[in-house]
Amino acid sequence: MINKDSIQHTSIINNLTKYVDFSEEELDKFFELGETSFYKKNQTLVHKGKESSPFILIKKGCLMTSYIDEVDFRHVIQFGIDNWWTGDLNSFMNNVPSIYSIKAMTDVEVLTWNKVNFDLLCASSPNFEKYFRILFQNSLISHQKRIIRNISFSAEQKYLTFLKNYPRLELIVPQKYIASYLGITPVFLSNLRKKLSGK
């Protein structure tokens, strides 16, 4: 039986049942097949090119997914916070080394599924198939919206959207990573923050 007194578990259950009405037995199966892991700040969960990525649900903390190019420049792809899903989906689904690095920005507690356990979870109930279909749909919509922001928003608009989507993250994540996520330089971000604070 799941520990319903756990704040993290309650929060995860509330997130799951937002989309699908799971039974207690289904929720038990969800936590049974997920592996709980803890990582310290600045630890790397997934190393680019060295291992496949699990499917990751962040119970508590912040993760950063990034791509390191041929000249060792880090391009930040995503930040993940409490109750967010993350991972390299292609790596996870096809069991190939990840093209991304996933790093803890804070001390982090996560639930992870390898492909075998994920398939077992989905096979255990049609409700999980439904839940993950909705999750992937929403992820695709979010990804498409980010593409539009990247090609059409000003730096200021992108930064303000970032603050809305990731409240308080500026207090956790170094400015250079936020700048990379926004596609601007740290100096430009610093000047933009000064400009907005003066308004």
Summary of the structure (lengths in Angstrom):
residues: 199
radius of gyration: 17.9
end to end distance: 52.8
largest distance: 55.3
contacts: 574
relative contact order: 0.15
helix: 49%
strand: 20%
